[in-house]
Amino acid sequence: MVMLRVCSKDNGFMVMAATASSHGPALQPGDLVAWQAGAIVPALASQFPDPRSIWGGLVLAKLAPEYTMGKGWAIEQPFGRGH
């Protein structure tokens, strides 16, 4: 489980997330990641003051700080199946 800040114009909000698998990069504070919202977790409402923080989701990849118009962020390392 990791704690993420989702970006928004009002300084963002915090969410809890799992990684898509145990096979992937070791995440560090400040890493840019691809997060996919999953389901609302009502139990989180008492843990966070921001109502948007009740979303649970998955970290799909660590992203490179490289953005291309029309394509989005470059993937540095995805979470995936082990070999």
C-alpha positions in Angstrom: 0.0 0.0 0.0 1.1 3.5 -0.8 -0.2 7.0 0.0 -0.5 9.2 -3.1 -1.2 12.9 -3.7 -3.6 13.2 -6.7 -2.8 16.5 -8.5 -5.5 19.1 -8.9 -5.8 22.9 -9.1 -6.4 23.1 -5.4 -3.2 21.4 -4.3 -4.6 17.9 -4.7 -5.8 15.3 -2.3 -4.5 12.1 -0.7 -5.6 8.5 -1.6 -4.5 5.1 -0.5 -3.4 2.7 -3.3 -2.0 -0.7 -3.9 0.3 -1.6 -6.7 -1.0 -3.6 -9.6 1.3 -6.4 -8.8 4.3 -7.2 -6.5 6.5 -7.2 -9.6 7.6 -3.6 -10.4 9.7 -0.7 -9.3 10.4 0.2 -5.7 8.5 3.4 -5.3 10.1 6.3 -3.4 8.5 9.6 -2.0 8.1 12.1 -4.8 7.8 9.5 -7.6 5.4 10.3 -10.5 3.0 7.3 -11.0 0.1 6.3 -13.1 -2.9 5.8 -10.7 -6.2 4.3 -11.7 -9.2 5.0 -9.5 -11.0 1.9 -8.5 -13.8 1.9 -6.0 -15.0 4.1 -3.2 -14.0 2.9 0.2 -16.4 4.4 2.7 -14.2 3.5 5.7 -11.6 6.0 4.5 -14.1 8.9 5.1 -13.2 9.0 8.8 -9.4 9.0 8.0 -9.2 11.9 5.6 -10.9 15.4 5.8 -11.1 15.7 2.0 -14.2 13.7 0.7 -12.3 12.9 -2.6 -9.9 10.7 -0.5 -12.4 7.9 -0.2 -11.3 6.5 -3.6 -9.2 3.4 -3.6 -7.2 2.4 -6.6 -4.1 0.9 -8.2 -0.7 2.2 -9.1 -0.1 0.9 -12.6 3.4 2.2 -13.4 6.2 4.6 -12.3 6.3 7.4 -14.9 9.2 9.3 -16.3 9.0 13.1 -15.9 8.6 13.3 -19.7 5.3 14.4 -21.2 4.4 14.3 -25.0 1.4 16.1 -26.3 -1.1 13.6 -27.6 0.6 10.7 -25.9 0.9 11.6 -22.3 3.5 10.7 -19.7 6.3 8.3 -20.6 6.3 5.0 -18.6 9.5 4.4 -16.8 8.6 1.0 -15.4 5.2 -0.7 -15.3 4.0 -3.1 -12.6 3.4 -6.4 -14.2 3.8 -10.2 -14.1 7.0 -11.8 -12.7 9.2 -13.8 -14.9 
